Amino acid sequence: MKSRENDSPGSDQDAAGASGLPAGPDELHTIGPDHQTFAALARWVPEYGDCFCVQSRDRRDPSLVVSNPDYIKHILLTNHENYAKGVGFERVKMLLGNGIIVSDGEEWRRQRTMMQPGFSRANIARLSEAMRSQNQALRGPWGLLADSGQTIDITTAMSRLGLDVILRSILSRDLDRTIEREGGNPFGFLAEDTTRDIQTAVRFRNLARVILGLVDERRRTGERPFDFLSLLMDARDRKSGAGMTDKELLDEVNTLIIAGHETSAGTLNWVWYLLSQHPQVEERLLAELAELTPGDDFSFDQLMALNYTACVLKETLRLYPPVWLFSRRARQEDRLGALRVPAGAHIFITPYFLHRRPELWPDPERFDPERFAESRSPPVDRYAFIPFSAGARRCIGDYFSFVEMQMHLALLAPHFALRYEPGAHQGSREAIELDPAVNLRTRNSIHLGIRHRNTT
Ligand code: HEM
């Protein structure tokens, strides 16, 4: 099979067969968010490059795997109306009903337009105050672990933090009331149980009672604490002036809970691990954080001006994008350069393998936050770096997640040094194995040695 690595968009005529479809492997494979696909793409993306075709026993229409930034721009931005959400969302639908991550067409547009203002910089700045206290509250328990020379299960710790941050942003003080009434956090199992099977979906959907109860209470009392739930309840359709139905509110709250916690938590899990492996990066990060106003009193603007910290996060998202694979479905026939995209074709975009293409990223396996420095020339191609996707359906929570992650690093990294101790993983580095499911996670929890830093 012809290698497609060095082809540039538009020069693909020779690679396209008589059908106009791009070349691809002979073996049949059903692409999906699983280990088999991960292993197959690890071979095929380097071999076939920009765009290749995979046939499957289970799918009538061909699957095209696209890893060329210009083609990606075409699909996600220029001609995005032609590309509906693709396969792989069935399991997500069980959890999220018809929330904006799965809906399409007019329904999606209406919901997205109503939700977008809630994610303004000003709103997120206000929500970040709760994030500040949540992170400050971690110092006590982390300090105890450091005092007693124990390790920290950073994977679980980040998962709990991610869940706490999004729940507090959605429910604010109603979260405390709910915990009191229910005798514990009814959503807590989401941070512990990372399998997203039918049982979890049923358990999660049963929490509708809790959310709709709070909606009802806020309607009756007229109370509107500052949080995402109030912002969603008060959002109005521009044309009709109508608000969201209870079902819509529920699906969107559930969407924010699920989409909003695993992704940031997974990224922070990797950040801590990568920092533990790269002392020079850690040193530069600490130097930048030391410039912040002491005593945790830094402003939101100072937090968001942390350049190097943002580069560290971007480089982590390059190497370990939580959404490592996503899909679209072509409504009408289209073209990517000289390649034909038949109507009904499944499109797969894989940030993980795109972000590791040596044609786009020199020395791609190296952890090097400097790649994202503003002074770097040439700058990063926007469509070669898509951990949040791009275009109309770009992640609505991208800015929120940077605020959340920068706040975490700003408040914890200057106080604690986390070190990877192979012994904590029954003896080997290989324990850091990937678990490529709907989200890219580590198969096992990462345990890190923890000690106090000498901060003055
Ligand atoms: C590091 C953190 C995050 C990453 C890497 C991430 C990644 C993504 C990606 C790749 C998509 C597009 C999926 C597709 O088009 O098929 C997406 C969509 C979405 N994300 Fe995020 N996300 C993150 C954090 C968040 C947070 C914190 C929230 C909520 C507060 C959130 C809410 C959403 C929603 C609602 C959508 C659907 C948007 C739409 O279709 O209009 N995400 N995210």
Boltz pocket constraint, residues with backbone or C-beta under 6 A from the ligand:
constraints:
  - pocket:
      binder: B
      contacts: [[A, 100], [A, 101], [A, 102], [A, 103], [A, 112], [A, 166], [A, 255], [A, 256], [A, 259], [A, 260], [A, 261], [A, 263], [A, 264], [A, 267], [A, 321], [A, 322], [A, 323], [A, 326], [A, 327], [A, 386], [A, 387], [A, 388], [A, 389], [A, 392], [A, 393], [A, 394], [A, 395], [A, 396], [A, 397], [A, 398], [A, 400], [A, 401]]
      max_distance: 6.0
